Amino acid sequence: MSSSNSLVLGTDPGRDWREAVSAGLVARSEQPLNCETPPPLLGGDVTPTSRFFRRNHFLIPDLDAGTWRLQIGGLVNRRLTLSLAELRHLGSQSLAAVLECAGNGRSLFSPAITGERWDLGAVGNATWTGVPLADVLDLAGVRQEAREVIFRGADHGRVGGSPETIAFERSLRIGPPGEPCAPLAHEALLAYEMNGEPLHPRHGFPVRLIVPGTYAVTAVKWLTAITVTDQPFEGYFQTSQYVYEWQRDGALVREPVGLQRVRALITDPAAGAEIRRAGFAVRGIAWSGAAPVTRVEVSLDGGGWQAASLAGEPGPHGWQCWELPVRARGPGVLSIRARATDRVGRTQPAQPQWNRLGYGGNFLHEVQVRLR
């Protein structure tokens, strides 16, 4: 794909749907396009761009690299208007980071929850390249009273039965004077490349916000504006959606989704596979938003947990590959489960807590295979 600023990268919903299906993704809806990656296609250090899950609330916008501009305003000393070439000129930084939809696993909650019926494949790991958000905010000069930064995408539509059209917007907290960015904002990246290529329209061309360790709702696609404010942001996708909601002691408790919850997935063998029982290996991936994964365990037919071997060093925000050799067993059906633990001691629970909107469903992944 060319990175020329004169190129128009458009989108066609039917074509995007067909490309997703041909890449092996499981389609959930065509307009807006939502599809996930079956776990057997997730093995490896990086998810190929064509197989990376798609999550949209509105139609994918049609943007022109030559006319696109990023506006930075609000409580700053210098309002900025940056072209793609100017943004790229500010430098680059690359990092591997997992993006996971907060609703990943929603279909496994009981009682059932309305919303996109994600199984376990609304996740991917990619290498992102762009300009640190902190550098752009420093260039604009954030004023001392600033406390929050709002990010606006070019995608827009109607929500919640309202006749008004809104843009997709999310915000991040920033620190007090002397601390330009809070931890999450400090690591954020204004990404213009994914896996070494310019962003594709379906993944946020020309610029997407990446906030490592957080659920993908923070990764605003098709970024057009950054606004610094001293007021809490109460937009629809900040306070009405993407919040945990429970009834506790007769009161409604709400908490915004944030860091990804620790999780392991089995990528090999696939559910329903037939395997020669002379011996095989269980392989998979694991990640956590709070800290790198330090332990993955596997249980066979409900037996005790066995420690898997971790492969290499994944970096602070990428996922961890793992493997467990399995000795020969008798023929028949074998159940395999996996769970992960991160460096700060968070372990996948036997059952994540039910919440009204179905977020944070880090269920233990279980597959059944047949040994012959």
N, C-alpha and C positions, 0 to 999 in steps of 0.2 A: 504493500500500500504506500502510495506516495505521501510525503509530508508537506508537499507544496501548499503554501497559504492560499493559492488560487483554486484549490480543489474543493468542490462541494461534495460532501459525503452525505448522501441522502439515505432514506430508509423506506422499505416497502414491507408492510406487515405480513403479507402472504409469503414473500421471499424469506423474511426473517424466520417465520414459522417453519418453512420447509428446510432451511439450513440447519435449524436446531434439531429437527427430527432426523435429518440425514447424518448429523454428527453423533447420534445415539442418545440425545437428551430425551427426558420424559416431559412432554408438553402438558402444562396445566391450564393455560389459557392463551389464546392467540392475540386478542386485543383487550387489554395490554398484554404484551408478550411475557409469559412467565413459564419457565421450564427449569428442570433440575437434572443433575448428573447422576446416573446410577453409580453406587459405590464402586463396582468393579472398574469403572473408567476413571476413578480418582487416584489410583495408585501412582507413585512416583513423586519426585520432589516438587514439580510444578504442573499445574493444570493447563493443558493447551487452551489457547484463547477460544478456539471453536467449540470446546467442550465445557467452557466456564458457564455456570448457571446464569440465568437471566431473571431479574426481578424488577418489574416496573409497575407503577401505579397509573401512569398515563401513557399515551402513545410516544414513541421515540421521536424526538424533534429532529428536524432537518437543518443542520447548521453548516455555514460556509466558513472554512478556515481563514479566508482572506478578510472577511468582514466581522468575524467574531471578536468581541472585546470582553475583558474582565474588568468590572468596575469595583473599586475598593473605596468605601466611603464610611460615613457615620462619624464616630468620635476618633478621628485621625487628624494629624497635623497637615497631611498632604493627601488630597484625593488623587487616586490613580486611575488611569484607564490604560490597560495593557493589552496589546495584541499578542497573538500566540508567539510570534517571533521575539517580541520583547520579553515575554515570560521565559521562554527558553534561554534567552541571553543571560538571565539572572543566575544561571548555573544549573547543575543537576545533582541529584542524589538518588541512589537506587536501594530498594529494600524488598525482601520477600515478605509478604503478609497474607494471612488468611482472611478472606471475606466470607461471612456466613450470614444468611438471612436470620433475623431474630425468630422467625416462625418455623425454622427448620425443625422437623419432627412433630409439627402440629397435628398431623393425622393420627398420631399414636396416643394422644390424650383421650381419656375417658372420664366423664361423658364427652361426646364429640363437641368440637368447637367450630364455629363458622370462620370463614376466611380461606385463603389459599391453602389447599390440602397438600402441603409439603410432606414428603416422606423424610428421607435423611440426606438427600443429595443437593440441597440448596447451599452449597459451600464450594469454595475453590481456593487454591493457593497460587499466587502469581508474583512475578517480579515487577514492581512498579518503579517508574523513573519520573522524577519531576523536581519541582522547586520546594524546599521546606516552607511551610506556611509561615513559620516564625520569621524567615528572611523577608517575605513580602510584607508582613505586618511591621517589621522594623523599618522597611523602606517607607511605608506610609506614616509611621510615627504614631503609635497608639497613645491616646491621651490617658492621663492618670485615673480618671473616673471610670474608664472602660471596664466592663466585667464579663461581657459575652460577645461572641462573634456569630453572626447569622450568615448562612451559606444558601444561596438561591440557585436552583437549576433552571434550565430552559424548558423542562417538561411541565405541563400544566393541565388542569382539568377541573371537574366538579367532584366534590366529595360529600358524603353524609347527607345527601338529599338537598344540599344547598344549590340555589340557582347561580351562585357566583362561581367564577373560575379562579382557582388559586394555583400558584406555582409550588413545586416541591421545595420545601425549606426545612433546614435543621440548624441547630446552633451548638456551639461548644463554649464552655466556661473558660475564661482566661484569668490569670493570676492578678494579685494586687500590684501596686507600683513597685518596681524593682524586680519583679518576676514577670517578664513579658508574656509568658504563656503557661497555663496549667499543664500538668504532665501529659494529658491526652493531646491538647493542642500543640504542645511543644514537639511532638513526634509526627504531627500531621504533614502530609505531602500533597502538593498540588500536582497531580500526576498527569503527564501528557503521553506517556508510553506504558505499554503493558507487554511483558515478555519480549522486550526488545523491539517492539513495533509501535507506531503511533496508535493511540486508542482507536478502536473500532466504534462506529456509532452506537452499536448495541451495548457497549461497555462505557460510554460516557464521553466520546469525542466532542470537543478537542481536549477538555481538561476535566478531571474528576478528583474530588477530595478523597484522600485515603487517610484514615485514622487507625493506625495499627492496634489490634487487640479488641476493638469494639465491634459490635454487630454492624452489618453492612448498611443499615439505614443511615448511618453517619456519613457514608461514602457517597456524597451527593454527586450525581452524574451531570454532565452538560453544564458545568458551573458557569454562571454569568455574573454573579455579584457576591461580594463579601461586605457585610455591614457590621461595624463595631458599635456596640451599644452599652449603656449602663443599666438596662432594664432586662428582667428575665423574659426570654422569648416564649410565647404561648401559642405558636402556630399549630395547625391541625396535626401534623406529623411529629410534633414535639410533645403535645399534651393530651390529645384525644386518641392517638394511635401510638404504638411502640412504647407502651407503659405496662408494667405488671400491675394487675388489679386483683385484689382479694377482699373477701369479707372476713374481718377479724374482730371478735368480741363485739359483733353487731355494728361495726364501723367499716366504711369503705377505705381501704388502704391502697394507695397508688404509688408506684415507684418507676422512674424511667428505666428502660433497658439501657445497658451500658456495656460492660466487658463481656466478651464471649464466655460462656460457661464451658468447663473442661469436658472433652468428649473424645472418644476413640471410635473409629469406623473400621470394619473388616472389608478389605478390598479384594482379597483372594483367600479362600475360594468364594465364588459367587453363591448366593442362595439357590438351592436346588441342584447344584452341580453334582455330577457323579465322579468319584475319585477312586483311584486305585489305592487300596488300604495298605500297601507295602510301606507307606510313609510319605508324608507331604508336609508342607509348611503353611501356617496361617500368617497372612501379612495384612498390614493396614497402615493407617495414618492416625495421628492424634494431635490435638491442639488445645490451647487455653488462652483466653485473653489476659488473665492475671499474671501468668508466668510461663516459661517453657515447661513442657511435659517432661517429667523425670522418670515415670514408671507407667508401663502398660502391662496389664495382666489379662490372661485368657482363661476361661473356664470351659471345660469340655463335658457335655452331658450333665451339667449342674454340679460337677465336682469342684474341688478346691481351685483357687486362683493360682495360676502359674505365671511367673515373670517372663515377659517376652524380651528379646534383645532389641535395643534401640540402635538405629543405623545413623551414624554420622552426627554432625552438629547442625541443627536446623536453623540456627539464628534465633533472635528474640521473638520474632513474630510469625515465622513460617511454621508449617506443621512438621511433626516428627514421624518419620517412617519407622516401622517396627516389624518384627518377625518372630514366630515361634515354631520350631520343628515339632511335628507330631509323630509319635511312634506308631507302628502298625497296630491296628485295632481290629476287632471282629467286624464282619459285614453288617450293614444295616444303616439306619438313620443316625447321624451324629449332629448334636446341637453345639454350636460354638458361640460364646459370648465374649465381649471385650470391654474393658474399662480402663480409664486413664487417671493419673494423678499428676498434678503440676508441682512446681518447686515450692509454692507457698502452702502445699498440703491439701488442696482442693481435689476431691475424688468424686467421680460420677456417682450419683445416688442410685439406689435400686429403682426409685421412681421419682422423677422431678415433680415439683409442686404444681398442681393444676392452677391455672389462672385464666381469667375470662377470655383473653385475646390469644392465648396459646403461644406465648413466647418462652424462650429459654428451655425448650424441651430436649434436654440432653439425656435422652433415654439410652440405656445400655443397648448396644447393637447386638442382635442375635441372628445368626443364619443357621439353617439346617441343610446338611448335605447328605448324600448317600454314598457309603463306602462299599466297594465291590472287590 
